[in-house]
Amino acid sequence: MRDTSSLVTSGSRMRRRPSTEAIAFGALALAAVALFSVLVPVHSALYLQPAPLAFLFGAMLCSAPLLAVRFPRWSIAMSTVAAVALPLPVGEPATTWPWPWSVPAMLAFILVVGVLAILHGWRVALVAWLLGIGGTLAVVIALAARVPVVAGIVNLVIVTSVSGAALLVAVLAASRLRVGAELTRERELTALEQSRRVLVEERTRIARELHDVVAHGMSLIQVQASTARYRVPGLPGEAVQEFDEIARTAREGLTEMRRLLGVLRTEDQQADLAPQQGLRDIPDLVQALRRAGAEIEAALTPVPESVPGAVDIAAFRIVQEALSNAVRHAPQAPIELTVEADAATLRLRVRNAPSSEAPSPDASTPRGHGLLGMRERATLVGGTVSASADADGGWTVRAALPLAPLPPDPTPGGAA
């Protein structure tokens, strides 16, 4: 038996880890700095572009991928301006190198288009791609008298093909990421809904059982009050009237109790006609598990017969859940069951030894709420439940349930 880990603790651990978005942005910033550190000296030394202009336009183009994360319009504008301005002015030796797109400029442009496609959709990325390619084509046409047009067109065709392919890959990757994110979100919603449903069903069953116990007690009160005049001869008229009033109040309470039970039960759930199981049924439960192959050593000491009904039911359900978890999570391991009581407290203990055949945890398998249900049952009757691993690798569940009735509600007006 293993308890589910705390959601609060898991959430705090997740917050301490760097998020995927932060890691991706850090990698993007590193790529932008690397491209900038290469682009500026290349355009200054090989393309004879003035250093201030190379710094300015290089910074615009290499920072565009970072701006694309939050400000896609500014990113498109800066990348377009840089794509048009970087080929200008062109010195005489510049035409011996790839022009109008240098290799670092092409890589920075591809990075801009990819980020826009992944984060903002293919339409936004297509606009940036068309503006960048169209702007450099206009530069090639405008400088046809100074540079070889054929070489510029060939370079532009290569850049167009490579960046277009990168755009297509980015669009496909973005689609795959969106589908994966939607599937993950649906799995989380399904798991959350299943967890809520299990908790609601468990709380409903607990509330129904407790109401059945209360209804049984109220039925006895009604019967005793109604038959008091016949069982105790010579009652004064005031006492008979008082007993009749008690019986009437009990009948009204029973009517309301039945209405509440009807609300608690689901539409496809029939009312249980058999008596609720309690401490007297624990030996039968142990025998059933033994017939199923479980090795259980039970030490069941006599308990007082005046156990409150709610405690009786809660004790059986806690033992049942603890034994079921031991059989499920530690198959073939010996199990020890101890039930003992003193004048004030009923104590339950279920321990399973370590099992070599324990199933390995699977993240895709939803975890149950057995311990949570046991704790809720114990809390409702004023008791406690604890579960912990043993030093030898086993697992022990302990419960302490009070045998005295719960004190009345101290709030003014009583319980609602």
Disulfide bonds with the S-S distance in Angstrom:
none
